[in-house]
Amino acid sequence: MRPGPDTPDDLVATARRHDLDVLVLDSYELDPAGAGALRAAGVLTLAIVDGDTRGQDADLYLDQNFATDLAVPAGRLLAGSGYALLREGVLAARPAAPRPAVTVDPPSVLAFFGGTDAAGAAPVLTEVLLSTGRPMELTVVVGRPELAARLARLTPGPGQSLLPVPPTGTLPALIAAADLVVSAAGTSTWELCCLGAPSALVCVVDNQRESYHRVVAAGLAAGLGELPALAGDAPATRAATRTLAGLLDDGARRAELSARAWAAVDGRGRERVVDAVLEALRHVAAGAPVQ
């Protein structure tokens, strides 16, 4: 991979050099004026946004957040989890139906928090999981050696096992096999929903907060709170422990979460986005504005 152009003029020059009809902008750092410059140059732009357009003037905006209410001109917003962009491996692992209500002893639990787990969530949530005292087979994806060292100092209780594993390309299969998944409330939320995984989410960084609350309020996943509180606030930790204990004990509750999540993300987001882009191109070719 190479660094891309990062100024409006460079974006336009690159688009012209490669004779592009469409350019997708997905960045928190690019100059917001780039989208407008591309539009003025006749390049259709799709800006992937996260609750905030950052002042970009794009032809289309894609906000995958659940129940998003982003204010943009009518007809230019692709909004909600129906437009979630999912990897092929996730789509291939999507089950034909949500999980049934079953009793398993012990339940298998998967915990993961992004590629490098920059916030250090794995040791914190592993400790909370083990503190439930419930039997479980716990697999934790560990992104950095220092986090693995912290996990090594934790002692599972009776009936509990702990298996740290490095980041893996088989994550969708691990998710599909787990009875409960504990994860950060980032873009992986839509993968968990598509796979019908009974999940408990933690808000790891500030830009996850709004989506976290919406997803939990809709019953697509259980909420464990915010990571800083879990790392240092006893009441927050006790509440998260109770939530996890209840999920480990209750197969019907896990099945309920699975059904709602599975129905919310059907895996066809990529198709819908491509269809919207092609329709916008047809408008442009006919001499009509996108909106």
N, C-alpha and C positions, 0 to 999 in steps of 0.2 A: 504494500500500500504506500501511496505517496500523499503528502499534504496537498489539499485542494486549494483552489483560489479563495482568497478571503476578503476581497474588496469587491464592490459592485462592478467596477470596470473590468476587473480580472474575471469575474463570473461571466459577464457578457462576452468577453473575448474568448473564453474557453468554450462557451456554448456555441459561438459562431465557428470556432476552429473545428469543432466536432460535428457541426451541422445538426445541433440538437433541436428537437421539437418540444421536448418536455424536460424540466429539471426539477428534481425533488430536493428540497432544502430541509435538513434535519440537524439543527445545531442550536445550542444555547448561546453561542459566541459569535456567529457570523453577523456582519453588519446588517441590521434589519432593512436597510435601503436596497439590499441586493435583489429582493423579490420584485420590487417596483422597477428596478433597472432592467431586469430580465423581461418583465412584461412589456416594457416600452420597446424592447428590442425584438418583440415578437415571439418570445420563448414562453410557453405555458409553464407556470410554476405551481407546484404543490408544496406547501409548507406544513411539515409535521410539527404540531405545537402541543403544549402541555398546559392547558388552562389559560394561556396568555399568548397573544400573537406577537408580542415584542415589537409591535408597530409595523410588522411586515404587511405589504400590500400584495398578496398572492392571488392567483386565480382561484385556487382551491386551498382550503385548510383542512387538515386531518387531525382531529383530537380524539384519541382512542379511549379517553377516560370515560368511565361509566357515568351516565346521566349528566354529561357535560352541558354547560349553559353558556358557552363562549359566545360573545357578541361580535358577529361578523355579518357582512351583507348577506341577505337571504339568497339561498341557492349556491353559496360558495363554501359551505361547511359540511364536511363528512364527520359526523359526530357519533360517538358512543362505541361500545364494545363490539357492535356489529361490524365495525371497520377495523378491528384488531388485526395487525399484521403478524402472522405467526409463521414460525419456521416449518419447513417440510417435515422434519422429524417429529414435531408436535402433531401435525395433521395426521401423519401416518399412525400415530399411537392413540388417536382419539377413539374412545370406545363407542360402540353402537348405542349404548344406553348408559345412564348414570349408575353409580354404584348401588347395589342392593343393601338393605339393612342386615348386617351379619354381626355375630358375636365372634370375636377372634381372641385367642389367648396364647401368647401375648400379641397385641397389635404391633404392626411394623410402622415405624415413624421415620420420615425423611425430613431433615432440616438443611436448608441451603439459603444463602444470602448474597447471591451475585458472584461474579467471577473471582474477585480478590477479597470480597467481604471487607471493603475499605473501612467500614464503621466498627468492625470487630464484633458483629452480632452473634456469631456461632457459639463462642464460649458462654455468653450471657444466656442465650436461649437454651443451650444444652443443660446448663445448671438449673434453669427453671423447669425444664422437662423432667429431669431426674428428681427434682424436689417434690414432684407429685407423689412419689412413692409407688406409682403404678408400674406393674410389669410392662416392659416394652422392648422391642428390638429396634434400637435407635441408630440410624445411619446419618452422619453429619458430613456434608461437603465442606472441606477446609481449604480455603484459598491461599493461606500463607503459613510458613513454618512457625512463626510466633504464635499463631492461633492454635496450631496443632500442639504446641508445647503447653498452652493453657488447658486444652482439653485433656492432655495426658495427666494432669494433676487432679482431674475429677474422678470420683469413685462411684460407679453405678451401685444402686441398692439391690436388694433381693429381687430376683426375677427380671432384672434389667441388664441389657447389654449395650455397649457403645462401640460403634465402628466408625472411626474417621476415614474418609476417602478423599483423594485429591479431586479437583475439578474434572469433570468427565463429559464426553460427548454423548453418553447414554442417559443423560438426565431425564428425558421424557419417559424412558422405560422405568427408571427408578420411581418417578412420580406415579406412573400407572400402577406400579406394584405396591405402593405404600397405602396403608390404611388411614394415615393422617400425615399431612405435609405442613411444616412450619416454615414460613418464608417471609422475606421482606415484601412490602406492599408496592413493588415497582412494576415494571412491564411484565415480569414473570407472572403476575396475577392473572393475565389473560391466558397464558399457557395453562396455568392450573385450572382455570375455569373450563377451557376447551377440553381438557383431559378429565373433567368431572372429578377432580381431586378434592376430598374433604380437607379444607385448609384452615389454618390459623395464621393470621398476618400480624406483623409488627411494623410500625412506621419507623423507618430507619433514618430518613433525612427529611428536611422540611418540605421539599417539593412533592413528597408522597402523601402529605397529610390530608389534603382535600379528597383525593381519590380513595385513600384508606377509609375515611369516614363514610363516604358514599357506598363503597363496596360492603362494608360491615353493616351499614344501615339497611341495605337491600337484602341482607341475609345470604350473600354469595360466599362469605367466609366469616369465621369467628375473629374477633379483634382482641389482640393482646396488649395494645397500648403502644407507647413510644419508647424506643430503645433507651434514651438517656434515663427515663424514669425506671425502667426495668433494671438498669445497671446500678441504681442508687437509692431507689425509693421503696421502702418495705411494703406499704399498702398496695402500690402498683404491682409489685412482684407477687404478693399474695393473691391479688385479683387474677393475674395471668395464670398463676398456678391452679387456681380453682377452675378457670376456663379450660385449661388443658386436661385436668383430671376428669372433668365432665365429658370431654370429647373422647378420651381414652376409654371411659366406662360405657359410653352410650353409642352403640352402632346405629340406632335409629337417627340420632342427631347428626352423625356423620353422613348418613344417607340423605338426609334433608339438605345439608349443605351441598352435597354432590349434585343433587337434582337441580337445585337453583343455579349453581355455577355452570353445569353442563348446558342448560337451556339458554344461558345468557350469552355464551360465546360459541357459535356453531362452526367456526373455522373457515368461514367463507369471506372473511374480511378482505383478503387480497383481491379476490374476484370483484368485490364491490368497488374497491378503490380503482382498479384498472378500468372497470366499466365507466366510472365517473370521469376518469381522465380522458378516455376515448370519446365520451359524449362531449366533453369540453372542447376537445380538438375538432370535433365535427362542427360545433358552433363557430369556432374560430375560422375554419375552412369556408364556412358559409358566409363569412363576413359579419357574424353577430358576436357581440361580447359574451363572455361566459356569464356575466350578470350585469 
